[in-house]
Amino acid sequence: VAAGREGTLPTVVSGLVDVPVIGVPVSTGYGAGAKGEAALLSMLQSCSVLAVVNIDAGFVAGAFAARIANNVARAREGKNEEAQP
């Protein structure tokens, strides 16, 4: 979930779903939150279960999401193999 300004959207989404959420602070903002710093700090201080990457690091977030998906796929393949005779 990408969010700028105060960066609360990933926290809200994380509270609503039961899957991993990756917060991506973006460098849009105003005042003290300019350049994504406020969004980053907000996500890092969240009380929700949330992974956070660096400001404007959408590629890194995508790579992390792919790693999660690959691990889930491997786990499912392992379970399917065990169930077959």
ZIZILIN-V423893 format. One record per residue. N is the residue number from 0. OMEGA is omega as a letter, one per 40 degrees, with the letter a starting at -180 (* if undefined). Layout:
n omega
N OMEGA
N OMEGA
//
This chain:
n omega
0 i
1 i
2 i
3 a
4 a
5 i
6 a
7 a
8 i
9 i
10 i
11 a
12 i
13 i
14 a
15 a
16 a
17 i
18 i
19 i
20 i
21 i
22 i
23 i
24 a
25 a
26 i
27 a
28 a
29 i
30 a
31 a
32 a
33 i
34 i
35 a
36 i
37 i
38 i
39 a
40 i
41 i
42 a
43 a
44 a
45 i
46 i
47 i
48 a
49 i
50 a
51 i
52 a
53 a
54 i
55 a
56 i
57 i
58 i
59 i
60 i
61 i
62 i
63 i
64 i
65 i
66 i
67 a
68 i
69 i
70 i
71 i
72 i
73 i
74 i
75 i
76 i
77 i
78 i
79 i
80 a
81 a
82 a
83 a
84 *
//
